């Protein structure tokens, strides 16, 4: 689920922004750009914070927390009454998705057999 979040949420922006312009015609291109940028700003902050949190409380617990963030803010964003509220929810969503980044990839690498990692690192 975490890896799906990482790829899916930025992709959904390509569907959200045109719909946003249709549903809220008074929004400017700057506001739509801020909504898109807020997701990536949240991802930047979330990856730094949750990468450290994962080392302290464990990766599985952190993955659960970041998934709850992502799910909660995804649902909340769908009920946004204004573009500015949507921007805040997208930032929270990015915070959770960004937290998934270091945790998911680290968990993935931990489950790859050690021999496979050695072979891949030496180019064999």
N, C-alpha and C positions, 0 to 999 in steps of 0.2 A: 504494500500500500504506500509506503514511504517513497519508493522510487517512482511510483505512478504520480504522486503529488508533485514531485520535483519537475517532471516533464509536462504534466497536464496543466497546472495552474498558469504558467506563462503563456501556454498555447491558448488557453481560454480568453486571454486578453484580446486576441484577434477577433473574437466573437462579441465580447463585452463592449468594446469601444464603439463599433458601429451602432449597436443597439442603444448604447447610452446617448449617442447623438440623435437618434430617432425619438427616444422616450423623453429626453430632456433637451429640446432643441435650443434652449437658451445657453447651453454650455459652450464654452469656447474650446478651441483646439488646445489652448494652454491648460485648461482644466482637465481635459481628457488625457493630456500628456502627464499631468500630475498624478492622475489615478494610476496610469501605467507605471510611472516612476516609483510611486509609493510601494507597489508590490516588490520591486527590486531593492528599494531601500530597506524594507522589512526583511528581505532575504539576507542582505548584507549583515544587518545587525543580528538577526537570529542565528546565522551560522557562527558568528564569533561567540555569542553568549552560550548557545546550546552545545557547541563543541567543548567548551570548558566544563559546562554542567555535566555532560556525559562522562567526562573523566572523573568527576567527583561522585556522582550518584549511580552511575552505570548506564550503559547504552540502551538496554531494553526499557528501562524506566523513562529515560529521556525520549526515546522513540515514541512511547505511549503519550507523553506530555505534548510533544510537538505535533503528533497526529490529532490530538484533541484540539490544539490551537487551530490547526488547519481546517478541520471539519467544522468547528464552531464558527470561525470567521467566514468560512465559505457560506454557511447557512445564513449568518447575519448579513453578509454582503448582498444576498439575494433579496433582502427586505429593506435595502437602503432607501430612505426617502429623498435624499439629496446627493449630488455628486461629492460633496465634502464628507458626508458620512461614509459614502462608498470608498473614498480615499482612505479614511481611517481604518475601515474594515479590511481593505486590500493590504494596508501596511501590516495589520495584525495577521492576516493570512500569510503574507510574505515572511513574517517573523516565524511562524510555525513551519512553513515550507523550507525556509533557510535553515532552520534547526534540523530538519530532516537530512539536509545535504551531508554534513560530516558524519552524522550518526549512521545513516543507511550504508554509505560506502565503506565505512570502517567495519560495520557488522558483516557486510558482504565479504570483505577481504579476510576477516577472521575465520570464515567458514570454508575458504578455499584451502585444499590440502597443501601442506607446507612444501611438498615435493614439486607441485605444480608451480608454486610461486618462485621456487629456486630455478626451475627450468626456464620460466618466462623471463626472469631477470637476467639470465645469461644468454638469452637469444637462441636457445636450443628448441 
